[in-house]
Amino acid sequence: MVVDRPFAASFVAENARVVAALPVAEVLQAAAIIDEVRQRKGRVFLAGNGGSATTASHMACDLMKATSRRGRPAVRVQCLSDQIAAVTAFANDESFDVVFSAQLAVLGEPGDVLVAVSGSGRSPNILAVLEEAKASGLTAIGLLGMGGGPARDLCNLPLIVDSDDYEVIENAHLVIGHLWAAYLREHGDLSA
């Protein structure tokens, strides 16, 4: 087997460049928004398709499990992508475009947070859930790439990864999720 070291080095270098260019102030602003929701026992919802669905699921697990420390509550979180019965029921009976927005319409309350994860920011079901978040009084955080697409303008706080490569975008989104969990575990409001 021939190993293409220049390819691997280039891939690692591009990921490092993109992660180093993340908008850290905005990423921490999003962590503060999530912490504020945690303190008042609100909920955080996540949604994504494909690889972004697994990123959303991973983030939900980390926000629930890895943020509780020294009596501080964990984040109350739900990944809409994980609700397979609801996803397939809405997709079958209505349209795949509403699989997340229909759930959020039932579960979301004003003051809750939606984290929409999308490499392109163009998926119809992501745009629909962002529109539902706005209509229902939720704060929308977007983990986006490729310039943000139409989702950018539907987010209260769009966090855009500077890449057009899905793999690099997804890697950076995971870094953001891990940063949120670590920050909330170490620096969240201790009075909560």
C-alpha positions in Angstrom: 0.0 0.0 0.0 1.3 3.4 -1.0 0.8 6.1 1.6 0.2 9.6 0.1 1.9 11.7 2.9 1.5 15.0 1.1 -2.3 14.5 0.8 -2.5 13.6 4.5 -0.4 16.6 5.5 -2.4 18.9 3.3 -5.7 17.6 4.9 -4.4 18.1 8.4 -3.1 21.5 7.6 -6.4 22.6 6.1 -8.3 21.4 9.2 -5.8 23.2 11.5 -6.2 26.5 9.4 -10.0 26.4 9.6 -10.1 25.6 13.3 -7.6 28.4 14.0 -9.9 30.8 12.1 -13.1 29.9 14.1 -14.9 33.0 15.4 -14.0 32.3 19.0 -15.8 35.3 20.4 -19.0 34.3 18.8 -18.5 30.6 19.7 -18.2 31.7 23.4 -21.2 34.0 23.0 -23.2 30.9 21.9 -21.9 29.0 25.0 -23.1 31.9 27.2 -26.6 31.7 25.5 -26.7 28.0 26.2 -25.5 28.6 29.8 -28.2 31.2 30.4 -30.9 28.7 29.1 -29.4 26.1 31.4 -29.6 28.4 34.4 -33.3 29.0 34.0 -34.0 25.3 33.1 -34.9 26.0 29.5 -34.1 23.6 26.7 -31.7 23.4 23.8 -32.8 21.6 20.6 -30.4 20.4 17.9 -31.0 19.3 14.3 -29.0 18.3 11.3 -29.0 15.9 8.4 -26.5 13.2 7.5 -23.1 13.8 9.1 -24.6 16.9 10.7 -27.2 14.7 12.3 -24.6 12.7 14.1 -22.8 15.9 15.0 -26.0 17.3 16.5 -26.5 14.0 18.4 -22.9 14.0 19.7 -23.3 17.6 20.9 -26.6 16.8 22.6 -24.9 13.9 24.5 -22.0 16.1 25.5 -24.2 19.0 26.6 -26.2 16.7 28.7 -23.5 14.5 30.2 -20.3 16.5 30.2 -21.6 19.9 31.5 -22.7 18.9 35.1 -20.1 19.5 37.7 -20.0 20.5 41.4 -23.7 20.5 41.7 -24.2 22.6 38.6 -27.1 21.3 36.5 -26.5 19.8 33.0 -28.1 21.3 30.0 -31.6 20.1 29.2 -31.1 19.1 25.6 -32.8 17.1 22.8 -31.6 16.2 19.3 -34.5 16.4 16.9 -32.6 14.2 14.4 -32.5 11.4 17.0 -36.3 11.1 17.1 -36.5 8.5 14.4 -40.2 7.7 14.9 -41.2 11.3 14.6 -38.8 12.0 11.7 -40.2 9.1 9.7 -43.8 9.8 10.6 -43.6 13.5 9.5 -41.6 12.5 6.4 -44.1 9.9 5.4 -47.3 11.7 6.2 -46.3 15.3 5.4 -42.9 16.0 3.9 -39.2 15.6 4.8 -39.0 19.4 4.8 -41.0 19.5 8.1 -39.3 16.7 10.1 -37.6 19.1 12.5 -40.0 22.1 12.4 -43.0 20.0 13.2 -41.3 18.6 16.3 -40.1 22.0 17.4 -43.6 23.5 17.0 -44.7 20.9 19.7 -41.7 20.9 22.0 -40.2 24.4 21.8 -41.1 27.3 24.1 -40.2 30.9 23.9 -36.7 31.5 25.3 -35.4 28.0 24.4 -32.5 27.6 22.0 -32.2 25.8 18.6 -28.8 24.8 17.3 -29.1 24.1 13.6 -26.1 22.2 12.1 -25.7 22.4 8.4 -22.6 22.3 6.1 -24.3 24.2 3.3 -27.1 26.2 5.2 -29.4 25.2 2.3 -31.3 22.1 3.4 -35.1 22.8 3.3 -35.8 21.1 6.6 -33.0 23.2 8.3 -34.5 26.4 6.9 -38.0 25.3 8.0 -36.8 24.6 11.6 -35.0 28.0 11.7 -38.2 29.7 10.6 -40.2 27.8 13.2 -37.7 28.8 15.9 -38.1 32.5 15.0 -41.9 32.2 14.9 -41.9 30.4 18.3 -39.6 32.8 20.1 -36.5 30.6 20.3 -32.9 31.9 19.9 -31.4 30.2 16.8 -27.7 29.4 16.6 -26.4 28.1 13.3 -23.3 25.9 12.9 -22.8 26.5 9.2 -20.2 26.3 6.4 -20.0 27.4 2.8 -20.7 31.0 3.6 -23.8 30.1 5.6 -26.3 29.9 2.7 -29.9 31.1 3.3 -29.7 29.8 6.9 -27.3 32.5 7.8 -30.0 35.2 7.7 -32.4 33.0 9.8 -30.0 32.7 12.7 -29.7 35.0 15.7 -26.1 33.9 15.9 -24.6 32.2 12.7 -21.3 30.5 13.4 -19.8 30.0 9.9 -16.8 27.8 9.3 -14.5 29.2 6.6 -14.6 26.2 4.2 -16.5 24.7 1.3 -15.4 21.1 2.2 -18.0 19.1 4.1 -15.4 17.0 6.0 -13.5 20.1 7.2 -16.8 21.9 8.1 -18.0 18.8 10.1 -14.6 18.5 11.9 -14.8 22.2 12.9 -18.4 21.8 14.1 -17.3 19.0 16.4 -14.5 21.2 17.8 -17.2 23.9 18.5 -19.4 21.4 20.3 -16.5 20.1 22.4 -15.5 23.7 23.2 -19.0 24.4 24.4 -19.2 21.4 26.6 -15.7 22.0 28.1 -16.5 25.7 28.7 -19.9 25.1 30.3 -18.3 22.4 32.5 -15.5 24.7 33.6 -16.8 28.2 33.4 -20.6 28.1 33.5 -22.4 30.2 36.2 -21.6 28.5 39.5 -24.7 30.0 41.1 -27.0 27.8 38.9 
